[in-house]
Amino acid sequence: MREVDSFGPRPGFGYVRVLSQHEELPLLRAHLLRLDPKSRHDRFNGFLDDGFIERYAGKCAADGTIIIAYMESGIVRGAAELHPPEQAADGLPEIAFSVEQSVRRQGVGSLLFRRLISEARWKGYRTLRVTTGAGNDAMRALASKFGAHLTFRDGESTGEIDLTPEPGVELAKLVDAPLNAVRAVIGFNRACWRLLWKISGADRAA
């Protein structure tokens, strides 16, 4: 089941949702142009020109890239990109992230990453590819947090994220679900008995 298009308020009273690919293109473009020089360098591995970024945003709108945005007051402050596998030589969908300086260190990257993985699973993707600059420590740490195994090559860090659930984890969920339900019922029954004992004790004292 696909998740709803928006999450509840988050750091800075923001929320996450998927942008419409054409109507909301200016929101993505404006976000990318607002990135400070270092963030631009990290995101595009050295490309800082405004014209390049404008062309890049237009390409995203045309090739089916899914843009998941962290928004505050109608402005995109962070974005996660899920590029279709048809655009890659190895046939893997590629992901990319950008977060503005004003909302750094507030959990925005993790929030975007979780939503992006949910979207990728809904589309049936089993593996994601992530590529980032060798000096982008924040992105490398975030990717590793979500299971990417990164390797360094040609000035970039490249890795893959396996979206296939581990059989042992899924089995544990199936086992735990009924056990948790039983524990909840037992706890409820105990609470009811304690309440009845208190009431009956009060009646005898009266």
C-alpha positions in Angstrom: 0.0 0.0 0.0 1.4 3.4 -1.0 1.7 6.0 1.7 -0.3 9.3 1.6 1.3 12.2 -0.2 2.2 14.2 2.9 3.6 13.5 6.4 2.7 15.5 9.5 4.6 18.6 10.7 8.4 18.1 11.1 11.3 20.3 12.2 10.6 23.9 11.4 6.9 23.1 10.9 7.6 21.5 7.6 6.2 18.4 5.8 7.2 16.0 3.1 5.3 15.3 -0.1 5.8 14.4 -3.8 5.9 17.3 -6.2 3.9 17.2 -9.4 6.4 16.9 -12.2 5.4 19.8 -14.4 3.4 22.3 -12.4 5.8 22.4 -9.5 9.1 22.4 -11.4 9.8 26.0 -10.4 9.8 25.0 -6.8 12.6 22.4 -7.4 14.6 24.7 -9.6 14.4 27.5 -7.0 15.5 25.1 -4.3 18.6 23.9 -6.2 19.5 27.5 -7.1 19.4 28.5 -3.4 22.0 25.9 -2.5 25.2 27.5 -1.2 28.4 26.9 -3.2 29.6 24.0 -1.1 26.2 22.3 -1.2 26.0 22.8 -5.0 29.5 21.3 -5.3 28.5 18.3 -3.2 25.2 17.8 -4.9 26.5 18.1 -8.5 30.1 17.1 -8.0 31.5 20.4 -9.0 28.9 21.9 -11.4 28.0 25.4 -10.0 26.6 27.2 -13.0 23.0 28.4 -12.7 22.3 27.5 -16.3 23.4 23.9 -15.7 21.1 23.6 -12.7 18.1 25.1 -14.6 18.6 22.6 -17.4 19.0 19.8 -14.9 15.7 20.7 -13.2 13.9 20.8 -16.6 15.3 17.3 -17.4 13.9 15.9 -14.1 10.5 17.2 -15.1 10.7 15.5 -18.5 12.2 12.1 -17.7 9.9 10.8 -15.0 12.1 11.6 -12.0 10.1 11.5 -8.8 10.8 14.5 -6.5 10.1 14.1 -2.8 10.3 17.6 -1.2 10.6 18.8 2.3 8.6 22.0 2.4 8.2 24.9 4.8 5.6 27.6 4.1 5.2 26.4 0.5 9.0 26.5 -0.2 11.1 23.5 -1.0 14.0 23.4 1.5 15.1 19.8 0.8 14.6 17.3 -2.0 15.1 13.6 -2.6 15.2 12.5 -6.3 14.3 9.1 -7.5 15.5 8.8 -11.1 14.0 6.1 -13.3 16.1 3.0 -14.2 15.8 3.8 -17.9 18.1 6.8 -17.4 21.0 4.7 -16.1 23.5 2.5 -18.0 23.3 -0.2 -15.5 19.4 -0.2 -15.3 19.3 0.8 -11.6 17.2 3.7 -10.4 19.5 6.3 -8.9 18.8 8.6 -5.9 20.1 12.0 -5.0 19.5 14.5 -2.1 19.9 18.2 -1.4 19.2 20.0 1.8 19.5 23.8 2.3 21.8 25.1 5.0 18.9 26.6 6.9 17.4 23.2 7.7 20.5 21.1 8.2 21.0 19.0 11.3 17.2 18.7 11.9 16.7 15.2 10.6 15.4 16.4 7.2 17.7 14.1 5.2 16.6 11.0 7.2 13.0 12.0 6.7 13.4 12.4 3.0 15.4 9.1 2.8 12.7 7.1 4.5 10.0 8.5 2.3 12.1 7.9 -0.8 12.7 4.2 0.1 8.9 3.8 0.7 8.2 5.3 -2.8 10.8 3.1 -4.4 9.3 -0.1 -2.8 5.9 1.0 -3.9 7.2 1.1 -7.5 8.6 -2.3 -7.2 12.3 -1.4 -7.2 14.6 -3.9 -5.5 17.9 -2.0 -5.6 18.8 1.7 -5.6 22.1 3.3 -6.7 23.5 6.3 -4.9 26.4 8.4 -6.1 27.9 11.3 -4.3 31.1 13.4 -4.2 34.0 11.9 -2.3 34.0 15.0 0.0 30.3 14.9 0.8 30.6 13.4 4.3 27.0 14.1 5.3 25.5 12.3 2.3 27.9 9.4 2.7 26.9 9.0 6.4 23.2 9.2 5.5 23.5 6.6 2.7 25.4 4.3 5.0 22.8 4.7 7.7 20.2 3.3 5.3 22.3 0.4 4.2 24.4 1.6 1.3 27.8 0.0 0.8 29.9 2.8 -0.7 33.1 2.4 -2.8 35.4 5.3 -3.9 36.1 5.6 -7.6 37.0 8.5 -10.0 36.4 11.1 -7.4 33.0 9.8 -6.4 31.5 7.5 -3.8 29.1 5.0 -5.4 27.0 2.3 -3.7 23.8 0.3 -3.8 20.9 -0.1 -1.3 19.1 -3.4 -1.2 15.4 -3.0 -0.7 14.6 -6.7 -0.5 13.3 -7.5 3.0 15.4 -10.1 4.9 13.4 -13.3 5.3 14.3 -13.5 9.0 13.1 -9.9 9.7 9.7 -10.6 8.0 9.3 -13.9 9.9 10.0 -12.1 13.2 7.3 -9.5 12.4 4.8 -12.3 11.7 5.7 -14.0 15.0 5.8 -10.9 17.0 2.4 -9.5 15.8 0.2 -12.2 17.5 2.4 -12.3 20.6 2.1 -8.5 21.0 -1.6 -8.8 20.7 -1.8 -11.5 23.3 0.4 -9.4 25.7 -1.9 -6.4 25.2 -5.0 -8.5 26.0 -3.3 -9.9 29.1 -2.3 -6.5 30.3 -5.8 -5.2 29.7 -7.3 -8.0 31.7 -4.9 -7.5 34.6 -5.8 -3.8 34.7 -9.5 -4.7 34.7 -9.1 -7.1 37.6 -7.1 -4.6 39.6 -9.9 -2.1 39.2 -12.6 -4.6 40.2 -10.6 -5.5 43.3 -10.3 -1.9 44.3 -14.0 -1.3 43.8 -15.0 -4.4 45.7 -12.6 -3.4 48.5 -14.1 0.1 48.7 -17.6 -1.4 48.9 -16.7 -3.7 51.8 -15.0 -0.8 53.6 -18.3 1.2 53.3 
